[in-house]
Amino acid sequence: MNSTEIILITGGSGMIAQYLSCLLEKNGYEVRFFSRTKKSDKHFVWNIKTGFIDVKALENVDHIIHLAGANISTKRWTKARKKNIIESRTKSTQLLFDTVKKHQIKIKTFIATSAVGYYGTSNNDVLYNEESPAGTDFLANVCTLWENVSKNFSLVNSKRLLTLRLGVVLSKNGGALEKMKKPIKLGLGTVLGSGKQYMPWIHIDDLCQFILYSLRNKGINGTYNLVAPEHINNSDFTSILAKRLGKKVWLPNLPALILRLLFGDMASILLNGNRVSSEKLLSIGFKFKYPSVTKALANLIE
């Protein structure tokens, strides 16, 4: 880089944003955040509900990485929660787009996040790639609406749009892995439902390294599945995780009916999952540091 490039990250307090910002700063980028409160000079305030946004955050910005969105797995999916899950994604993206357009801010890249939930959750053996059609369930609808708003950035003031469909992100610091570890550590680990549902996943380091890779390689454009090349189902993942923790899975599978009673519609993300291809990612020369669950967990669980 001839001069320091500036990157604005939304969802600044999240697990991915924190890991990513450290990696980007180590590699010479200046990082700013959009947050609900001003925690430091790097943080700029925005309010999605009121439509407020501190335009100073966008001065001389080269790239925007949009990670903001309500967590899908912390609360039951009531009607109000579903609305919040959708609007936290679509309205935040629209607010960014409207601000960039209004102030004629010429960013180089807009990196939009989505999820492999885009393909729906049908528990079949189809291998879904970036050209596969969207599913029809709630999460597929969320992702479709989200991506449709992001597409606006390819129309004005941006040289390229990257849409990253994320699998389950495995990290040492919170997230899905922490939730999966707890019952196993207590000796209460169990396979969910049939256990045959696939779990597309990615190590947080590989996810963030790909974002860095895409910033350095200006020709990378379009939609990519951010998932590891290994396909694994819930039963096998649970077994490997338990072994890594020095525990055994001795309880019978937890019936789908119990999970639906406990979590309502949200149980679908525990009981369903598809095989998702990372071939497009590999075809552009990206190399995974953690291509297998065994290797990923060896790094994340000491």
N, C-alpha and C positions, 0 to 999 in steps of 0.2 A: 504493500500500500504506500502511495506517495504521501498521503496524510491520513490522520486518524479518522476512520469512518465512525459515524454515530449510529447506534442502534437503539430503537425504542421498543421496549417489551411491555406488553399489557399482562395483567395478572401477576404483578411483581412479587407478591407474597407467596406464590405457589411453589410447590416442590420443583417443578421443571424450571421455572424462571430463575430460582435461586442457583441451581446447578449450572444452568446455561450461562447466566451472567458471569459467574466466576470463570468459566471456560473462555468466554469471549474476551473478557478483560485480560486474561493471561496471554491472549493472542493479539493484543494491541488495539482492540476496539473500545470505544467509549460507550458505556451503557446508561440508558435512562429508563425509568419505569413510569407507567401510569398506575396509580393506586388510589384507593378511596381516601387515604390520609397522607400528609406529607411527612414521611419518616426521616428523610435526609434531603440533601441538595440534589440527589439523583432522582428523587421521587417527585412527580407532578400529579396534581389532583385531577380526577375526573369523576363524574357522577352520571352513570348511565340512565338512572331513573329521571333525573331532571334535565339531562342533556348538556350538563356543564362539562367543559373540557379546557384545560390550561394550554392554550395554543403555543406558549413558550417552549413546551416540551418538543414541539415539532420543528423548531428552528434548526436548519442545516442537517436534519435527519436524513440518513442515507437508506436505512432499512427499518421496516416495522415488523416485529414478530408478535402476532396476536394470539395470546394464550388464555385470555380471560374467558370465564364461563363457570356457572355454578356446578359444584360437584354432583355427579349423578348418583352416587352411592351412599350418601350420608343421611338421607331422609326418605321416608316412604313417598311414593309418587302419587300424592294427592293431586287433585285438579290444579290447585294453586302452585304446587311444586313443579308440575309439568310445565306450567306457563312460565315459571321462573327459569327453568332449565333452558327453555327455548329462547326467551327474551334476553337472558344474560349473554347469549351468544349472538343472536341476530341484531339486537338493538345496539350492542357495543360495537359490532362490526359496521353497522350503518352510521353510527356516530363518528367513527374514525373516517369512514369514506366521505361523509358530508363535510367534515372539517378539512380534510386534505383537498377536496374539490373547491370548497369555498375560498380557501386561502392560496390555492394554486401551488401547493407544495409538491415538488417534483422528487418523490422518493425513487430509489432505484429498484427496490424489491419490497413486495408485501408477502410475508409468509403467514399463511392462514392455517390454523389447526382445525382438524375435523377428527373423525374416529372411524375405525373399521366397522362400527355399528351401522355405517352407511349401507352395507350390504344386507342388513337385516340379520336375524339369528334363526337359522332354520335347521341346524344340527344335521346337515347332510355332508357328503364327501366331495362336493363341488369345490374346486380351488378358485377362489375369487381373486381377480386382478383389477387393475385400475379401470379397465373398460367394462367390467361387469355392471349390470343395472343396479339401481338402488333397491333396497328392500321396502317392505310396506308397514313395518311395525313402528312403534313410537320412536325408538332411537334412530332408525333409518330416516324417519321424517325430520327429526331434529338436525341430523347431519345434512340432509338435502337442503333444508331451509337455510342453514348456516353457510353452506358452500355457495348457495345462490347469491347471497348478499356479498360474500367475498369476491365473487366474479366481477363485481363492479370495478374492482381495482385494476383489472386488466384493460379497462376501457379508457381511463384517464390518468395522466400524470405518473404512471408507473411502468417501468420497462418490463417487469415480469411479475407473475403471480405464481407462488408455490403453494399448493394445498397438501398438507401432510395428514394422512389418515392414520391416527395412532392406534396401536394395540395397547394392551395393559402394560403400563410402564413400571418396571421393577427397579426399586431404589432402596438404599439403606435408611433413608429419612422419610418415613411415613408411606402413604399410598397403599396400594393393594397388598403388597408383600407383607407389610406389618399386620394387616388384618388377617391374612392367611396364616401367619406364624403363631398368633396368640393361642388359638384352640389346640394346635399341635403341641405347643410347649406345655400346655396344661394336661396333655394326655387325652384330649377330647377331639383330636383331628378326625375328620371323616370325609369321604368322597361325597360330592353333592349330586343328588339325583342319580342318573344313570352313570355319571362319570365319563361318558363318551363325548360330551360337548368339548369342542376345541377351544383353546385359549390363545389367541394370537397375542404375542407379548414382545417386548423389547427392553433391553437394559438401558437405563437412563443415560449412560455414557455413550452408547451407540446412537441414541436419539439425538443428543446434543452434538456429537461429533458429526452427524449428517448435516445438521443445520450449519455448522461451521464449514463443512465441505461444500455445501451449496452456496454459501456466501463467497467462497474463494473461487468457485467455478461458475462463472456468470452464465454459461450456456444451459445450466440446469433450470428447467421450467416445468410447469404443469403439476399433475397430481401424482403423489407417491404414497404407497402403503409403508408406514414405518413399523415394520414387524420383523422379527428375527426369521431366518430361513428354516428353523426347526418347527415342525408342527407337533403340538403336544395336546393331549386331552386332560381334563380335570383329574381323572384317576391317576394318570402317570405323573402329572405335576405334583399332586398331593404326596405321592409315594416318594418322589425324589426330594421334595422339600422336607418331609419327615426324616428321611435318612440323613440329610444334611444337618438337621437339628438333633440327631441322635435319638429319635423317637420312633415309635411304631404306630401305624394306623390300624387299630384293632376294632373300632366301632363299625357297625354296619353302615351302608350308605344312608345318608340323610334323605328321606323321601321328598320328592318334589312337592307333594301336598303340604308338608310341614313348612317348607321354605315359602310357599305361596301364602300360607296363613301368617307367617312371621313378617314377610316383606311386601306382600301384595304384588302389584304389577312389577315392582323392582326386582322380584325374584328371577325375572327373565334374563337378567345379566349374569346370574349365577348358574342357571340351568341350560342356557343356550350359547352356542358359539360356532363359528365357521372356520374353515381353513382359508387363510389369506396369504397370497403370494407376495414375496419380496423380490421377485425376479427382476422387476424394472429397476429397483434400487441397485442390485448387483450388476445390471447391464451397463450402468454408467460409471462403473469402476469403484463403487463404495465397498469397503471391506469391513465386515463386522468383527469387533474385538470379542464379542460374546455371542457366537452363533448358536450355542446350545444352552438349555436350562441348567444343566450340570455345571457348566463353566460360569454362567451368570451367578448362580447361587453360591458357588465357591468364592466368588469375589464379594458378594453382598453379605454373606453370613460367615463370620470368622469362627 
